[in-house]
Amino acid sequence: MDADSPPVPAPEGRLPGSQDGKTPAARPALASLQTPTLTKADLAELLFDRLGLNKRESKDMVDAFFTIVHDALQQGQEVKLSGFGNFNIRRKAPRPGRNPRTGEAIPIGARHVVTFHASHKLKAIVQGDTPPPEEFE
């Protein structure tokens, strides 16, 4: 097969890259420094598994939580989650900036940014100083 020819699709019903056509091909190992990500879908799945809510209720609950946090921050309110941390809105003043390619001075306008400060409990758990609390059931 030469470099200019298009890739040949897998036969119907077979998974591409698979040895037997049924199991997916092994993925290359990721860098050991990569941190796994917890998504909204993962949170909904945890609510489904641990609390027995149906999947639709779980998804709606996670969406409602983030909508409430989003709306509060948009209104300039502080969001405090006990044992987790605080989300704040901070105003950044206008400042002079510079285009790194041309060196041209560019003004950067005032803006609002979201900041997060982890609680002492969360910091201790992440550092391994405190065992995580028991799971709820």
C-alpha positions in Angstrom: 0.0 0.0 0.0 1.5 3.3 -1.0 1.3 6.6 1.0 -1.2 8.2 -1.5 -3.8 5.4 -1.3 -6.8 5.9 1.0 -7.0 3.6 4.1 -9.0 0.4 3.5 -12.1 0.2 5.7 -12.6 -2.7 8.0 -14.9 -5.4 6.6 -18.6 -5.0 7.6 -19.1 -6.0 11.2 -15.4 -5.9 12.2 -13.8 -3.3 14.4 -10.9 -1.5 12.8 -7.5 -2.4 14.3 -8.9 -5.4 16.0 -7.2 -8.8 15.7 -10.4 -10.9 15.8 -12.8 -8.2 14.6 -14.8 -8.3 17.8 -12.7 -6.8 20.5 -11.4 -3.2 20.1 -7.8 -2.7 19.4 -5.6 -1.9 22.4 -5.1 1.9 22.8 -1.5 3.2 23.3 -0.6 3.8 26.9 -1.2 7.4 28.0 1.5 9.5 29.6 1.7 8.7 33.3 1.4 12.4 34.2 -2.1 12.7 32.7 -4.9 13.1 35.4 -8.2 11.4 34.9 -11.2 13.7 34.4 -14.5 13.6 36.3 -17.3 14.7 33.9 -20.9 15.7 34.5 -21.8 12.4 32.9 -19.7 10.6 35.5 -21.4 12.5 38.3 -24.8 11.5 36.9 -23.7 7.9 36.7 -22.5 8.0 40.3 -25.9 9.3 41.4 -27.5 6.5 39.5 -25.3 3.8 41.0 -25.1 5.0 44.6 -28.5 6.7 45.2 -30.7 4.6 43.0 -32.1 7.5 41.0 -33.0 6.8 37.4 -30.5 8.1 34.8 -32.8 10.9 33.7 -33.2 12.2 37.3 -29.5 11.9 37.9 -28.6 13.9 34.8 -31.3 16.5 35.6 -29.9 16.8 39.2 -26.3 17.4 38.0 -27.5 19.9 35.4 -29.6 21.7 38.0 -26.7 21.9 40.4 -24.4 23.5 37.9 -27.1 25.8 36.6 -27.6 27.1 40.2 -23.8 27.6 40.7 -23.5 29.3 37.2 -26.4 31.6 37.9 -25.1 32.6 41.4 -21.7 33.4 40.0 -23.2 35.3 37.1 -25.1 37.5 39.6 -21.8 38.2 41.5 -22.6 36.0 44.5 -20.0 33.9 46.2 -20.6 30.1 46.2 -19.5 28.2 49.3 -19.6 24.4 49.4 -18.7 23.3 52.9 -15.8 20.9 53.0 -15.0 21.5 49.4 -14.2 25.2 48.8 -15.4 28.6 47.6 -16.0 30.1 44.2 -15.6 33.8 43.9 -15.9 36.5 41.2 -12.9 38.8 41.1 -12.7 42.0 39.1 -9.5 42.4 37.2 -8.5 46.0 36.4 -7.6 47.1 32.9 -3.9 46.8 32.1 -1.5 47.3 29.2 -0.7 44.2 27.2 1.6 43.4 24.3 1.3 41.3 21.2 4.2 38.8 21.6 4.6 38.4 17.8 4.8 42.1 16.9 5.6 43.8 20.3 2.7 46.2 19.7 1.1 47.5 22.8 -2.6 46.4 23.2 -4.9 47.5 26.0 -6.5 44.7 27.9 -9.9 45.7 29.3 -11.3 45.2 32.7 -13.0 41.8 33.3 -14.4 39.5 35.8 -12.8 36.1 36.5 -13.9 33.1 38.6 -11.5 32.0 41.3 -11.7 28.8 43.4 -10.2 28.4 46.9 -10.1 24.8 48.2 -11.2 24.2 51.8 -8.7 23.0 54.4 -10.5 19.7 54.5 -10.2 19.2 50.7 -6.5 20.2 50.8 -5.8 17.7 53.6 -7.6 14.8 51.7 -5.8 15.6 48.5 -2.4 15.7 50.2 -3.1 12.4 51.9 -3.0 13.9 55.5 -6.6 12.9 56.2 -8.4 9.8 55.0 -11.4 10.5 52.8 -14.8 10.4 54.5 -16.7 7.2 54.3 -19.0 6.8 51.3 -22.7 7.4 51.8 -25.2 4.7 51.0 
